């Protein structure tokens, strides 16, 4: 079933320009955990297209399949059945090397910032660049510092995570996700550990920087306070995508 959706500022029957190709395209996507008699289906007939520059928010209760879908989109596991294309690459049945190539075009932001405690803010951001063979080593530190400046942490580049607030750590995580100018950013509950002001600041920052870079954001959240940043909202329930209405 093709999910209906809401989109800000236009009619619900919005259609992208014909020249646009989706950055993410899922068709009849199914996924299972386990095998044999213990096999359990966790995603059912997922159909969704997301276009360049869109911010799509996915809502739904815990256990509904949102994070599983993000891991498939992020190339963290191979899709099993149906079609899943990210930046034009088919991930259904994809091998390890193909998944690695796709991951280079994706930025990840998690509920827990997942910063390495032994590295400074700049070193944590720079780690993301080291996946890219086309970026000269000599440029990486400067690019990481510039990205931290863009997220308002230019004076915290040499701070370790233990000396940063929760909001500042999440800003470092955003810088790490966006420093390589990915085509897609996947965010899993990025405001869950933050107070309302810090959460709003973080989401506004994601929106601003992603729009400047022209990348697509798919954001999973339970936080109703940030739904207004979305171009579209879709809802996951029991492994199925449906309308948010």
N, C-alpha and C positions, 0 to 999 in steps of 0.2 A: 504493500500500500504506500503510495507516494504521500509523504506528510504535507499537510498544509502548513502555513507559517504566517507570522506577522513580519512586516517590514516597515521600518520607520519612514514616514513621509510619502509613501506611495500606496497604491491600491494593493490588496492581497494577491491579485492576479498578476503581479509584477513579473515581467519576463526580461532577462538580461539581453543586451544587444547581441545580435547574431554573431558579431565578430568576437565576442567573448568566449573563451574556452574555460570550463571549470578547473580550478586548481585541485579540488577534491571532487571525485565522482564515485558514488557508491550505488550499485544496482543489484537488487535481490541478494544482499549480503547476509549470510548466515554464519554463525560461529558456535563451536561446541567445546565444552571442557570434558576431559575424561575420554574413556574408550569402552567399547563393548557394552555390557549391561549397565555400566556406571556412567555412560555418556549422557551429558545433559546439554541441551541447547540453551544458549545464553543470549544470542542475538537472532532476531527473526526478520527476514525480508526487509533489510534496511535499504532505503532509497533516498539519496540526498545529493544535491550538487551545491557546491560553494564556490563563489567566483572571486576573482582578484580584488583585493581591497575590502572585502566584506568582513564584518564582525558578526559572528553567529554565536549566540549563547544557547547552550543545551542545559535544560533543567530536568529534574526528576528525582525520585527518592533514592536513598542508598540501596545498592544492590540491584538497580534497574538495568545495569549494563553500560553506563556512561564511561567509566574508566576503561572497561574492556575495549570499547570502541576506540577510545583515544590511543590505546596501546597498538591497535591495529593500524590506525592512521599514522602513527608515529614510526611505523616500521620496527616496533619493539617485539612483535611476533608476526608470523605470516598469516594472512587471511586464508580461510579454508574453502569457502564456497560462495559463488556469486562473483561479483566484480568490485574491486576497490582500486581506483587509480588516484595517485597523488602526484602532482606535477607531471601528469601524463604517463607515469610509470604504473604498470599493473602489479599490484602487490599480492593478489590471490595466487598462492602457490609459489611466491617469490623465494629465491634462495638467499643465503646469508649475505653474499656480496652485493646483490641488488638492494637488499634492505639497507645496507650500510650507505650505499650511494644516495638513496632517498633521504636518509636521516640527515645528510649534509645540507639539505634544503629546509630543514625543520628546526624551529626553536622550541624549547620546552620550558614551561613554568609550572612548578608543582606547588601543592598545598604547603609542604615543608620546603623551604628554600633550597635544601640539599647543597649548601656550600661546604667546601672542604675547610675544616677548622684550621688546618696547618698552612693555608694559603691566604694571602692578603686579598682584598676586594679585587684589585687589578689582576692578580694571578688567577683568581677564580674565573673572571671574565675572559681572560686570555686563553684559558683551557679550551673554550669553545672554538677559538680560531685555529687551534692546533690540529683540528680535524680536516683542515682545508689545505691541500698541498699547493694551491695557487696563491696563497698569501705568504709573502716573504717573512721569514722569522724576524727580521729587523723591524718590521712594521707592526708586529702584533702588540707590543707593549703600548705604543702610541695610540693604536686603535682602541685598545681596552680602556685606556685613560680617557680618551675622547668620549667613549660611550658612557663611562661613569659620570663625566661632566654633564652629558645630556640628561641623565636621570637625577641630577642634582647632588651628586656625591663626589664632585671634583676635589673636595677637601678631605675625602675619606679613602682615597685610592690605596693607601698603605696600611689601612686599618684591618685587623683580623676580625672575623665574624663575631667573636665573643665581645668585641668592643662596639658593636653596632646594635641599634634597636631592631625590633621585629620589622618595622616598615622599611628601614634602611637595608636589612638583609634581603627583603623581597625586591627592593630596587636593584640590588646587585644581581639578583636572579633574572630580573627583566633585562638588565644590561647584557648579561651572559647570553640570554636567548636571542637578543636582537643584534648583537655586535657583528655577526657574520652576514647581516641582511638576508635572513631566510625568506623563502616564499610563503611559508606557513608557520604560524605560532600556535601551539597547542597548550592550553592553560587549564590545569585541573585544580579547581577550588583555590585560586591564587589569593583570595582575601580571607580565607577561613580562619587564619590565626591572627588576624589583624583587627584593631578597633575600627569603628565606622569611618573615622577621618582618614586613617592610614589606608584602609581598604579603598576608599573613594579616590585618594591620591594615586594609589598604585594603578587602579583601573583607568583613570584619566591619562596617566602616563603611558600605559600600554596602548591606549587608543591613539594618542597623539603621535607617538613614535612609529607605530605600525602604519598609520595613514601616511606619514611622511615617507616611509620606506616602501609603501605600496604593497605590503604583505597582508595575507589573510589570517584572521584570528578565529579559532574555535575555542570557546571558553565554557567549561563546565562549572556550574555554580549552584549553590542553594541560597545565595545571597540576593534577596529580592531588591535590595537597595541599589544594585548596579545594573539592573535589566535595561535601563534607559540608554546604555551605550550601544546596545545591539542594533544592527540592521535587521536581523531576523532572530526569532526565538523558536526553538524546537523543543519538544518534550519527549523524554524517554521513560517508558513505563513497561516493566516486565519484558525488557529486551526488544521493545518495539518503539519506533518513532511515531509520534502523532502530533496533532495540532496542539498549540498552547492555549487555544480558546476554550 
